[in-house]
Amino acid sequence: MGSEHQIAFFLRELAVRNTQRRVAAAKGLGKVGRREHAWVLAELAGDPVPQVREAAAIGLGRLGVPEAGEKVLPLLMGDMDPWVRRRAALAAIHLELRGDGIVRAFTKLLDDPEYHVRINALVGLTALGVPGDVSTLVSLLGDPDGAVWGRARSLIYDLRDDPAVKSEVIRTARHGDGAARVEALTLLPSRCTKRLVDSLLAGLRDPSPDVRIAVARRLSDVETPRIRDALAAALDAERSPAVAARLLGILEQPGDQRLIGPARRWLRDTVAGPAAARALGEVDNGAAVEHLRGVIADTAVPGPTRAAAAKAIGECGRWDAVWLLLPLLDDPDTDVRAGAVDGLGAAVYNGLRLWERWPVTRALVDRLTAEPSTAWRTGYALIGLPDALPDLRRLADSTEESEVRAAVLPLLVPEDLDGPGHGKYGAEEDVRRLVRGLDDPQEPVRYSAALALQQWLKVGFALPTDGDAPRDLDAPPGRDALHDRLVALSSDPSPRLRQAVAAVLQALADPGGPN
């Protein structure tokens, strides 16, 4: 059937009594009709059947004749039927209709009961670059549908320099309800915080936990005794674990003994417990550490809280920290084992006592092979522990676990060439391992090797020139040979590896420059 025959057929069908046939005809005419047929569809805006009015809106959007839709589509956007409103709004967007009537029509749809219609209203107003009704727009920051409040937030951000929009956002940040107030607080720049202080302090007693968290986050940027006292008082009165966790994180400060009581109260809570443990670690006095010792020994306490307590004990560095943490490496809870590793890593960073170094070294190296999936965390804990170098070199040469190889190679880099464990032979041997790692079949190992090579060059390791390079196959390659191997890796599929290789090439070309 040719297009002329189709058009004639659809025009005849529009006159029949059957609703489904009229609907199909209106949609079909929108596909194959000509410009003049847009006015035929516009006349259907007064059809008593909602499905036909909806089809007319669809057809008008398809035909693309703005003049035919500029009067009827705003009317259809106020239709009693939500599907008609939805399709009419879409058609107005497709036709890029403008003018006060269209703005008013989109504005009325901002608080439509149907969320698809609210989305279309926001899309239309965004295309027009206007807010519609400012108070309604900003209230949509609290809309339960993410697609609605996300688009509202984007439009408000685009119009942030509009005085009316800015004023309404500030009003909502001060006195708004629930989610709308939370989003308004995140939209305002930090320089506005001082203007909001009084309302933020009142917000610490807001019925909504989300609002209390948002205002506490805002107040955390204001370092004054008044604000700190208000946050501490709010923590004392708080009953929500999520809010308490946020307040504990904001208030944690070395030596602040006021935190001991509230932190102890929340220590065994599933949500706030980890924050309470971290806060006690910051207090770092005898009473606080005693509570942490009790937590790690109590298997009834949730794993994340025991893990946070273990890490805090390592950071405090008390005389028994290492001996408390080592047994936790065999704890049945995965989180606790990870917390023990982090705690031992903190102890290594702060400096182990002579008699602690070998037990910690042995335990962490054993964990590398016992739990390869967490090798990156264990490797991080081993940084700065030269006693582990012989075992790390052995693992780099022999382990079949790619996770372990990737974790070990960066540990073979000294902070300086004269550091412990890296004599001339040791340095050349480690660089050879890293160069070999560039050919590893696993991308994480190649990436670690490239990063470590860059660090070797950064601390001043000098590769021999190719003419001076030794004939020993186990010795580091000459500068030109390494350059060629790196160039070959420059086309590796991994973006991060290509970036790391480019950094090594730059360091190789300019050893005296920044790395």
N, C-alpha and C positions, 0 to 999 in steps of 0.2 A: 504494500500500500504506500503510495507516494505521499510526500508531505502535504500537498494540497488536499488529497483525499483524507489524510489523517486530520487535518485542521477542520475540514467540513464535517467529518464524523464527530469530532469532539464538540463542535459547536451545536450539532444536533443533540448530542447526549446531554448537554447542559440544560436542555429544556424538558427532559423526562422527569418523572416523579420519583424514580428509584434513586435512593440516596447514594448507594455505592457507585452507581454508574455516573452520577453527577460528580462525585469525588474524583473518580478516575479520570473523567473528562477534564476537570480543572487542572489536575496535575499534569495530564498529557499535553494540554494546551500550553502549559508553562514550559514544556520541553521543546515543542515543535512550532509553537505559534510565532507570529511576527509582532512587531511593535504595536500595531493597532489593536491587537488582541489583549494587550494589558488592560485596556479600559473595560473590556468584556469581563475580565477577572475581577476588576475593581467593583463592578456592579454586584458581584456575588458576596461582597462584604455584608450585605443586608440579608443574606439567606437565613431562614429560620433554623437551619440545621447546623450545629457547631462543626461537624466534620467537613461540611462544604465550605464554611468560612475558613477553616484551617487549610483546606486544599487551595483555596483562593490565595491565601497568604503565601503558601509554598510556591504557587505558580507565579505570583508577582515577583517574588525573590529571584526565581529562575529566569524570567524574561528580561529583567534588568532595565526597566523603564522607570526611572525615579519619579517622573511627573505623574505617572498613573498611581503610584503608591503613596505620594506625599500627604494625601488627605485621608485615605482609607486606612492605611496601616496604623497611624496613631489611634484611630478609633478601635481597630481590632486589638491593639495592645491593651485596651481597657475592657476587653471582652470578659464575659462571665466565665467562659471556659478556659482553664489553664493551658490546654494545648493550643488553642487559638492565640492566646497571648504569647506563648513561647514561639510559635512559628511566625507571628507577625513581627516580634522583636528581631528574630533572625533575618527576616526579609528586609527590615529597615537597616540592619547592619550591612547586609550584602549590597543594598542599593546606595549605601553611604548617604542616607538622608540627613539633612541638616535643618536648622531652624528652631525657633522657640517651641513650636508644637512638638517636635520630636524630643527635645530636651525634657519637656514636661512629661511626655509619655514614658520615657525611660526613667525619669525620677519617680513617678508613681509606682513603677515596678520594683524599686529598690527594696521595699518591704513586702513583696509578694509572698504568699504562703508557699508557693512552689519554688524550690531552690534553683531549678533550671532557669526559671524566669528571672530570678535575681542575678544569676550569672550573666544572662544575656543583657540585662540592664546595665551591669557594670562594664561589660565589653563595649556596649554602645556608648556609654558616657566616656569611657577611656578613649575611644576613637574620636569623640568630639572634643576631648581635652577639657571637660567641665565636670564639677563635682555633683551636679544636680542639687539635691537638698543636703547641705553639709552635715547636719546633725544625724540624718538617717544614714548617710554614707559612713560616718565615723562609727556609728552604732554597729555597723556590719562587721567591725573588727571582732565582735563577740559572737558572730554567726556560728552555729554548730557545724556547718559544712565547710570543710577546708578549702574547697574551690571558691566559695563565696568570700570568706574572710581574707584569703590570699589575694584575690583580685582587688578587694577593697583596699587592702594594705598597699598594694602596688600603685593604685590610683592615688591614694592619699600621699604616698611618697612622691609621685610625679608632680603633685600639686602642692608640695610642702611649702612653697613660697607664697601661696595664696593666703592673705591675712585671715580670711574666714576659716579656712581649713586649719591653719596653724592654731588659731584661737580655740577651735572646737577640740582639737587633739589635746591641747593643754588642759582644757576643762575636763575632758574625759580622763586624762591622767590624774587629775586631782580628785574627781568625784564620781568617776564612772563605775559601772558595775562589772564585776567578774572579768571574763575574758577580754572584753573591750578595753577595760582599764589596763590589763596586763599588756596588750598589744600597743596601746597608746604610750605606755611607759617605755617600751622598746623602740618606738619610733622617734622619740624625742632625743636630741643630741645631749651629751653629758653636760654641756654648759647650762642646760635648763635645770639641772638638779637643785641648785641653790634656791631657785624660785619655788620649787615644789616641796622644800624640806618640811614645812608644817603639815602639809597634807600627807606626805610620806610617813611621818611619824604617827599620824592618826591611822594610816593604812596598815600599820603593824598590828592593829586590832580588827582589821576587816574580817567579815565572816568567811571570805573565800581564802583558802590556803594558797591558791595560785597568786592572788593579789598580795598576800603577805610575803610570799617568796619574791615577787617582782619588786615590791618596795624595798625589801631588805637588800636585794641586789643593787638597787639604785643608791641606797644609803651607804653601801660598802665603799663607795668612791669618796665619801666625805669623812675625812680623818679628824674628828674633833671629839673631845671627851664627852660632850653632850650626846652625840650620836652613838658613840660606843656604849654609854650607859643605857641609852634607850634600847639598843639592840640586846644588851645583856638582860635587861628587864623583860624584854619580849621573849627571850629564850627561857627565862625562869617560868613564865606563864604559859608557854607554848604546849599544845596538846597534839599537834599534828607531827608525825615523824618526818615527813618530807620537809616541812618548814624548819623543824629543829635541825635537820641535817644541814640545811642551807645556812642557818644562823651559826651553827658550830663551825662551819667552814669559814664564814666571814670573820668570826671572832677569834679563831685560833691564833694565838700569839705567844711567842716565847715568854715563859714565866708568869703568865696571867693566871693566878690561882683561883680567880672567880669561876673559871671554867670547870674546875674539878667536880663540883657538885652537880651541875647540869649534865656534864659529860658522863658522869657515873650513872645518872638516872637513865640515860639513853643507851648505855653500853650494850645491853642485851636486846635491843630492838633490831628487828631485821632490816629496817630501812635506815635508821639514823645511827646504828651501831658503828659502822666504819668511820663516819665523821667524828663520832665521839672518841674513838680510839686515836684518830689523828690529832684531835685537839689535846688529848692527854699527853701525847708524845711531844707536842709543842710546849706544854707546861713544863715537862721534864724535871719534876722534883720527886722526892721519895714517895710521896703519897700517890702521885699520878702514875709512876712506874709500877708501883705495887698493884694498882688496879689493872694495869696492862698484863702483868704477870698472871694475875688471876684469870684473865680472859683467855689467854692462850692455853692455859691448863684445863679449861672447862670445855669439854667436847660438846656440851649442850648449847653453847653459844654458836650462832650462825657462822659458817665458814668465812664469808667476806669480812666479818668483824674480827675474827681471830687473825685473818691475814693482815688486816690493817694494823692490828696490835703488834703482830710480829715485826712488820716493817718499822713501826714506831720504836719498838725496843732496840732494833739495830741502829736506828738514827740517834737514839739517846746515848748509846755507847757505854752503858753501865758495865761494871766488872763482870757480870754474869751473862751479858747479852749473847755472846757467841754460844755459850753452853746451853742457854735456853732455846736457841734457834736451831742448832744442829739436829736435835731429835725430831723437830717438826718437818724435816726433809722426808721423813718416812710416814708422815701423817696420812691417813686414808683420804682426807679431803684435798682435792686439787687446789682449791683457793688457798688453803693454809700452806701447802708446800710452796706455792708461788710467793706468798707473803714472806715465808722464811728465806727464800732466795733473795728477795728484795731487801730484807733486813740484813742478811749477810753481806749483800753488795754495799749497803750503806756503811756497815762496819769496815769493810775493805777500803772504801773511799775515805773514811775518817782516820784510818790507820790502825792496823791490827797490832796487838802486842806480840812479841817474839814467839811466845808459846802457843799463840792462837793461829799462827800462819799455816802451819802444816795441816792441822785438822780441817781448817776451812778449805784449804786447797784441795785436799783429798776428797772431801765431801762434794764440793762443787764440780770437780772434774768427773767424779763418778756419776753425778746427776746428768752431766752432758750426754753420756751414752745411755743412761737408764731411761731418760725421757727426752728423746731427740726432738719431739714436737715443741718443747719449750726451750730449746737450746739457745735461742736468741736472748731470752731473759737470763739464763744462767751465764751466758757469755758476758752479758753486760755486768753482772755481779763480779766477774773475774777481772775486770779492767783494773790495772794497777797492781796486780798480784804476780810479781816476777817468779815466785816459787812455782807457779803453774806452768811456766814456759816449756820445760821438757815434756810434760804430758800433752800439752797443747800441740807441740810439734809432732809428737807421735800420732795424735789423732788426725792432724792435717795430712799425714802421709798414709794412714792406714784405714781410717774409718770408711765404711760404706754408706753411712747416712749423710745425705747431702745437706740436711739441716745443720748437722754438727760441723761439717766442713765450712759452711757459710758462716757459722757463728765463730769458729776458731780463727779463721784467717785474719780478721781485723785485730785480733788480740796479739798478733805477732808483730805489731808496730809499736816501737818505743816512743816515749815522749821526747826523747833526745837520743842521739847515737851513742852517748856514753852511759845510758841508763843500764841498770842491772840486767844481766842475762843476754846482752847484745854486744858481744865483742865483734871484732872484724869478721871472724868466721861465722859467728851466729847471725850477723846481719846479712851476709851474702847468702847463707843458707835459707834464711827466711824470705828474702827477696826472690830466690829461686822458687820457693814454694808458691809464692804469689803469682809469679809469671806462669808457672804450671797451672795454677788455678784459672788463668784466663782461657784455657782450653777445656775446662771442665764441661761435661755434657749438661749440667744443670745451671740454669740462668742465675739463681740466687748465689751460687758459688762464684760464678764469673763476675757478678756485680760486686760481691764482697772483696774479691781479689783486686778489682780495679780501684775501689775506694782505698784499700790498704796501700796499694802502690803509690797512689797520690800522696798519702800521708808519709811514706818513706821519702819521697822526693821533697816533701815539705820540711822534714827535719834535717835535710841536707845530705841524704845518701847519694853518692856520686856513682853513676853507672860508668863502666869503662867504655871508651870509644871502641868501635869495632876492630880497629887495628891493634888495640892493646888488650882486647878481650881474651881471656885464657881459653885454651883448647878444651879444658875440662867440660864435658857436657852438663855436669851438675852445677857449674858456676852460673851466675846471672848472665844473661845475654848482653851483648853490646848495645849501645844506645840506638843505633840504626836498626838492629834486628828487633829490638823491643818496639820501636816505632812502627815497623812493618806489621808486627803482630797486632798492635793496637788499631792500625788503619783497617786491617781485615775485620776487626770487631766493630768498626764504625757503622757497618750496615746490618748489625744484629737486629732482629725484630723487636727487642725490648727497648722502649724509649728511655727508661732509667739507666740501662746499661750503656746506651749510646751517649747519654749525657755524662756518665762517669768516665767513659773512655775519652771523651772530648776534654775533660778536665785533666786527665793524666797526660794527654798529648800536649796540652797547654803548659803544664808543669815541666814536661820534658823539653819543650822548645825554649822555655824561659825559666830556668831553675832559680834564678835570682829574683823573679817577680812574685807578685801575690799569687797565692794558691787558694 
